[in-house]
Amino acid sequence: MDARLNYRTSPIAGKVLKHFMAMGKAFKELPVPASTRELVALRVSQINGCAVCVDMHVKDAAAAGETAPRLNLVAVWREATVFTEAERAALALAEQGTRVADAAGGVSDEAWANAARHYDEEQLTALVIMVSFMNAVNRLNVITQQPAGDYEPGQFH
């Protein structure tokens, strides 16, 4: 599969996407556990059908020590017993924040309150920014059909 646009050769993409890349790198400094960050990014990317981001986040998470069973169960996290209550709250927030058109009002008060039980205000801010950012990046990749499969862990960091 060939991408519809080549972001590496486009002057416009180069000018704008360098800011996206910088933001992605800044996520390593956010006050949310690294494993939670990767799980959230993976789940948002799964929902949006962003193959290149699923590829990247599975590989980065595995390279950081995340286990195959947990990565394989992210898509069905509600039924899986391998996630902590805090991770489940983050995944629920991520799903509802991604499915805003389907969720009739966005993130429910229940999902927000559950996340607030596990994360302080700075961590909630980080989660909201991460979900929003991942949705934007997913759309850039899905619209232009960026191919997946050859990502190397840490390639963009």
C-alpha positions in Angstrom: 0.0 0.0 0.0 1.3 3.4 -0.9 0.4 6.5 1.2 -1.7 9.2 -0.5 0.7 11.8 0.7 4.4 11.6 1.6 4.8 13.7 4.8 8.6 13.4 4.5 8.8 15.3 1.2 6.0 17.9 1.7 7.2 21.4 2.8 3.9 22.1 4.5 3.9 18.8 6.4 7.5 19.4 7.4 6.7 22.8 8.8 3.6 21.6 10.7 4.4 18.0 11.6 7.6 18.9 13.4 5.4 20.4 16.1 3.4 17.2 16.3 6.6 15.2 16.6 7.8 17.5 19.4 4.5 17.1 21.2 4.7 13.3 20.9 8.2 13.4 22.4 7.0 15.6 25.3 4.5 12.8 26.3 7.4 10.9 27.9 7.5 13.7 30.5 3.8 13.6 31.4 2.9 12.6 34.9 1.1 9.4 33.8 2.8 6.0 34.0 4.5 5.0 30.8 2.5 1.8 30.5 -0.8 3.7 30.8 0.3 6.2 28.2 1.0 3.4 25.7 -2.2 1.5 26.5 -4.2 4.7 26.0 -2.4 5.5 22.7 -2.9 2.0 21.5 -6.6 1.9 22.4 -7.4 5.3 20.7 -5.5 4.1 17.6 -7.4 0.8 17.5 -10.7 2.6 17.7 -9.7 4.9 14.9 -8.3 2.1 12.7 -4.8 3.8 12.5 -2.6 0.9 11.6 0.7 2.9 11.7 -0.1 4.1 15.2 -1.1 0.6 16.4 2.1 -0.8 15.0 4.1 2.0 16.7 2.5 1.8 20.1 2.5 -2.1 20.3 6.2 -2.1 19.4 7.2 0.8 21.8 5.2 -0.7 24.6 6.7 -4.2 24.1 10.2 -2.6 23.9 9.5 -0.9 27.2 8.6 -4.2 28.9 4.8 -4.4 28.3 3.6 -8.0 28.1 2.1 -9.6 25.1 -1.1 -10.8 26.9 -1.8 -7.2 28.1 -1.2 -5.8 24.6 -3.3 -8.4 23.0 -6.2 -7.7 25.4 -6.3 -3.9 25.1 -9.1 -4.1 22.5 -11.2 -6.1 25.0 -10.0 -4.5 28.2 -13.5 -4.5 29.9 -13.5 -8.3 29.9 -9.7 -8.7 30.6 -8.4 -9.2 34.2 -4.9 -8.0 33.4 -5.4 -4.3 33.8 -5.4 -2.3 37.0 -8.5 -0.2 38.1 -6.5 3.0 37.2 -5.7 1.6 33.7 -9.3 0.7 33.2 -10.4 4.2 34.1 -7.9 5.7 31.7 -9.0 3.3 28.9 -12.7 4.2 29.5 -11.8 7.9 29.4 -9.8 7.4 26.2 -12.6 5.4 24.5 -15.3 7.9 25.4 -13.0 10.8 24.4 -12.4 9.2 21.1 -16.0 8.2 20.4 -17.4 11.7 21.0 -19.8 11.4 18.0 -21.1 8.0 19.2 -21.1 8.8 22.9 -23.9 11.4 22.8 -22.2 14.0 24.8 -18.7 12.9 25.0 -17.1 11.6 28.2 -19.8 10.7 30.8 -19.7 12.1 34.3 -19.3 8.5 35.6 -16.2 7.9 33.4 -14.7 11.3 34.5 -15.4 10.6 38.2 -13.8 7.2 37.9 -10.7 8.6 36.3 -10.5 11.4 38.9 -10.5 8.7 41.6 -7.2 7.4 40.2 -5.5 10.4 38.7 -4.9 13.9 40.0 -5.7 17.1 38.1 -2.3 17.2 36.3 -2.6 13.6 35.3 -6.2 14.1 34.1 -5.0 17.1 32.0 -2.2 14.9 30.6 -4.7 12.1 29.7 -7.1 14.5 28.0 -4.2 16.0 26.0 -2.9 12.6 25.0 -6.3 11.4 23.9 -6.9 14.5 21.8 -3.4 14.4 20.3 -3.7 10.7 19.4 -7.0 11.4 17.7 -5.4 14.1 15.6 -2.4 12.0 14.6 -4.7 9.0 13.8 -6.7 11.1 11.5 -3.6 12.4 9.7 -2.5 8.8 9.1 -5.9 7.3 8.3 -7.0 10.0 5.8 -3.7 9.6 3.9 -3.5 5.8 4.3 -0.1 5.7 5.8 1.2 2.1 5.7 2.1 0.1 8.8 4.5 -2.7 9.6 8.1 -1.4 9.4 8.2 0.8 12.5 11.2 0.3 14.7 10.8 0.9 18.5 11.8 4.4 19.4 12.1 5.5 15.8 10.5 8.9 16.4 11.8 9.5 19.9 
